[in-house]
Amino acid sequence: MSDQVPTRFVRTLLRMVGDRGYDFSALLNDAGLEFDPLDQSHPRYRSEISAMQYSRVYQSVLSLLQDETFGTTGSELVAPGAFRMMCYCIISCGTLGQAIQRASEFYRTFFDERSQLYANFSDQYARVGYRTMQRQGRPQVEAADAYGLSMWHRFFGWLCGRPLELQRVDFTGAEPERREKYEKLFGCPLYFNQSNDLLYFDSACLNWPVVHTEHSLREFLRTAPYQLLLMENDPEGNNLSAQVKAMIGHDFSEGFPGFETISSALNMSAPTLRRRLKREGTTFQQLKDEARCEAAMLCLDRPELSINEVALHMGFTDPSAFHRSFKKWTGQTPGQYRTARRASR
C-alpha cells in the first residue's frame, strides 16, 4: 500500500485541461500543490505527490471537463458522468464476471471502438482490456496505457473487496525503457508488441461475489480514485476480513451496514462469518473501528471540512465522542492529527 503517486500522472490530467484552454493554477492550489507538475525545473518540484493530492486534482479536472472515466479511455470525452452511471449499472451484479460483462456492454453502447472494454472468458483465463488502440507516433508503451489498465485491475479488486492476482498483461506497444516500473505495478509477466492491451487472470475469480452496495459506491465515487490508489494489491492479502471491511465502506453519515446484511451478501450465515473472522484474529466491531478510523483520517485530509463536520460524516452526533474515539484509535486528537499531516506536507 502506498500513499504516493508519480507526479507524471498529474501531468497527464493537466494537459487535458491545458489543451482545452483552461487555467489550472487555482486547481493546483486547491489540491495543496506548491509547484506546477508540468515544470520539472521548479525548485519545489517533486517526483511524487500524495494519493489524496492526486485525487483532488483528478476530481477537479473531471468536474471541469464533465467526464468520469479515470482517464482510461482513448476516445474524446463522451457523455458526462458515464463512468459513474456504469458503476451504478454494475453494482447490483452478483459476481465479478457478471459485472465485467455488463461494463463491457455499457462501453459498447456509449464509447467509440477505440475505448470499448473488451472481455473474453475461457476455462483457464479471463481476458479484459482494449481490443483496439491507435498507436501512431507512440511505438513504446506509455505510462497512461499502463495506468488505465492498472485502474481497471484495481477497480475489479475493489468490487470484490480483495486483490485480484494477475497472470499476465499484454501491451500493443513496444517495451518501455523502465520496464521494472511496469513489472512492479502489475506484479506479473508482461508481454509487449501484442495485438491487444489485456489483463489476464484466473477465470475462477469471475465467480467472486461483488461485495459493494450503492451505499459504499457513493463514497467511492466521491473520492475516486483515492481508494484504488491505496488499496492492498497483494494477493496474499486475500482474506475475508478485507472483504468485510470493503463492504463496510467509508461513508458512515447514514449508519453502518448491518452484520446480517454483510453475511447475507457473502452467502454465509452470521455464525459462520463470526467464526471465520475470529479465525483471522478479528471481529466485526474491530473491522468497523478500523474502517471508521481510516475514513476519519481521509476526511481530516480535506481542509474544507471542519472537525465537527468530519464527526458528522463518521456518524457521531456528539463531536466529543468522535474526539475520544479518534484518540483511542490513533493516540492523537483529530486536531493533532490534522496539524501533523499539514506539517509533513
N, C-alpha and C positions, 0 to 999 in steps of 0.2 A: 504494500500500500504506500502511495507516495502523495505528498501534499504539493508537489511541484510539477509544473507543466512547462515544456520547452517554449521559449518566447516566440519561436518561429510559428507556432500555431496561432498566436495573436496576430502576427503579421499577415497571415492569410485572411483573417477576418477584416483587418483594417484595409487591406487592398480592395476587398469587396465594397467597402464604404467609400474609399477614395475614388475608385473607378466610376462611381455614380455621382461624384461631385459633392459629397458631404464632408463637413469638417468634423473630425473625430477627437479634437482636443478636449472637449468637455466630457466626452465618453471615457477617455483615459483618466481624467481627474476623478470622475465618479467611481471608477474601479480602484482608485488608490495607487495608480501607476505614476511614478515621478519622472518617467522618461518616455520618449517616443520609441516604441519597438521597431519602427522602420529605420531608425537612425542608430546603427550599431556603433557609431563614433561618440555617442552621447556619454559624458563622464559617469552617469549613473546607470548606464545600460547593464542589464543582467541577462544571462543566457536562459534563466528560468524565472518563472513567476509562480505565485501560489495558485492552487486549483480554484480557490474562491475568486481571485482576481480575474483569472481566465473566464470563469463562469459569468462574472458580472459584465465583462466585455462582450461575451457571447450573447447574453440576454439583451444588452443594449443594441448590439448590431442587428440581431434578428428582429427585434422590435422595430427598429428603424427601417429595415428592409422588408418587414412583413413576411417573413418566411421562417420556418422552424424545421430544418432538415439536418441539423448538426453539421452542415457543410458536407454532407456525404453524397450529394448527387452531382453529376457532371453537367446538368442542364441549367438553363437560365431559371431564375426564380419562378416558381409556379404559384398555385393558389395559396393565399395567406393561410397559415395555420394548418397546412397539410399534414405535417408530422404529428401535430397534436391530435388531429382527427383520426389519423391512422392508429395512434396509441389507444384512443377510446374504442376504435373498431375491434382491436385485438385483445383488449384487456379481459374480456369475458370468455376468451378461448380456454378450453380445459387443459390443453397441453402445448408445449413449445412447438411441436410440429404443426398443429392447427394454427397457431399464432403466426408462424413464418409463412404458411400458405396464404393466410388472409392478408398479411402485409404485402406479399408478392402480388396478390390480386389488386390490392389498393394502388400499388405503384404502377401497375399496368394501366390502371384506369386514369390516373392523374398525371403521370410523368411521361416524358418522351423516352424513346428507345434507349438512349444513352444512360438513362438513370433508373431504369426498371430494375427491381430487386429480383434476381434470378434465383430459383430454388430447384434443386434436383435431389431426390431421395432414392437411395438404393438400400439393399440389405445391410451393406457394410458402412457406407458413408452418407452423410447429409452434406450437400454442397450448396453454399449460399453466397451470393455476391453479385457481380455485374457481368452480364453476358457480353456487352459491347462497351468500349470506351474509346474515344478519339484520342490518338496519341501523336498527332502531327506536331513535330518540333520538340517533343519531350520523350526521347527514347528511354531514359532511365526512370525507374520508379521514383516518384516524388513523395515527400512527407505527407502531402494531402491525400494521396492514394492510400497509404498505409493507415493514416488517421481515420479515414472513412470506414475502412474495413474493421479497424480496431473498435470503433464506436458501435458498430453493429454487433461484433463479438461480445462486447461488454453489455450491450443492451439485452441480448438474448440471455446472458447470465443473470442480469438484473431481473428479468421477467420471472425466472425460476428461483431466484434467491440463492444461487450458488454458482461458482465459477464453471465455465464451460471449457473443457480441455480440448484444444485444437490438435488435429493430427497433421495438418499441413496447410500452407497458404500459398496460393498461386498469384503471380502478378504478370500482367501482359508486358510490363516494362522490363528493361534490362537491369541487371544487378546494380544497386546503388553503391556509391563509394564507401559509405559507412554501414555496411551490411549488419554489423553486430548490433546496431541500434534497433534494427527491424527484428532481429532474432530475439532480442530482449523483450520487445513489445509483444510478440506473439508466443514465444516460448515453444516453438515447434519448427520442423524443417520448412524452409522457404524455397520456392521454385520460381524462376524468372523466365521471361520470354515465352510465357504460356498464352493460350488462346483466350482465357478469361481471368478476371480478378475474383478469386474464390476463397472462401473459408471451408475447410474440411473438418468435420467432427463425427464422432461415432453416432450412427443412426439410432442407437438405444436412447440417446439423450432426447430424441424427439418425443418420447413418452413422458418426459418430466412434466409435472403439473405447473401451470402458471400460478404463482402464489400471490400475485399482487391483485389489488382491487382498485376501483375508481378512487377510493379514499387515499391510498398510498400513491396512486398515479398523479393525483393533483399536486402533491408536494414534489414529486419527481420532476414534473414539467416546470414547476415554479423555479427550481434551482438548476435545471439541466444546463450542461452535462456534469455538474459537480459530483453527483453520486456515482456516475460512471467512472470518472477520473480517479476517485478514491476507493472504489470497491476492490475487495480482495480478488485477485485474479489468479491465485494459485489453486490448482485442483486439489491440493492437499487440504485446503480449507473447506472442502465439500462435506458439510455436515448439516444435521437437522437444525442445530442452533442458528446457523446462518440463514436458513430458510425462514424460520420463525421470526427472526429479527427483521428480515426484509419485509415480511408481511405486517409487522408492527408499524414500520414506516417511520416517518419523521414529522408528520403533521398531527399534533395532539389537541388542536383547538376544538375539535369535535369529539374528543374522547379516544379511548383505545379500542381496537378490535378485540372482541372477547376471546377467551381461551377456547370456548366451544366452537366459535366461528373459524378459528385458525385450525383446530384439529379436524374439523369437517372439510376444510379446503385441502388439507393434506391427506384426506381419505383414511383417517385413523381415528380411533376412539380417544376421548380425553385421557383416560388412564394410561393408554399406550403411549401417547405423546408425553405425558408427565414422566413416565418410566424411562423413555428414551432420552429425554432431556437430562434426567438425573444421571443416566449412564455417561452422558457427555460432561458431567460436572457442573450443571447449571439448572436453573429453574425459570419458569415463565416470568416471575417477578424480577429476577436478576436481568433477564433479557430486556424487559420493559425499562428498567432503570438505565441499562446501557444505551438503549435506543433513545431514551429521553435525554440523557446526558450528551450524546453525540448531536442530537437535534438542537439542544440548547447552545452548544458551542458553535454550531453552524449559524444560528440566529444571532449570537453575540458578535459574530464577524460582520454582521450587517449594520453599518453605522447609522442607518436611517431609523433603526428600531431602538426605542428606549428599553431599559432593563425591565420595566414594568410591562411593556408590550411583549417582550420575549417571554415573560412569565405567563401571560395570557395565551401565547402561541403554544406553550408547553402544557396548557390545561390547568394552570394554577390560578385560582380566583384570588388567592392571598399572596401578594408578592413576597412577604416574609417567609412563607412556606417554600417558595421557589429558592430563595437565598439559602435557607437551611439545607434543602435537598442538594443544591448545586455544590455547596461546600462539602457535604458528605461524599458526593461523587468524586470531586476533584481536589479537595483540600484548599480551594480558593473560593472567595465570593465571586459572583458574576462580575462585579466591578473590577476586582483584582485581575480576573482572567482577561477581561477586555483590555485593560491597561497594559498587561504583559504582552498580549498579542500585538497591540499597536506598536509597542516599543520594539518587538522583534522584527517588525517590518521596516 
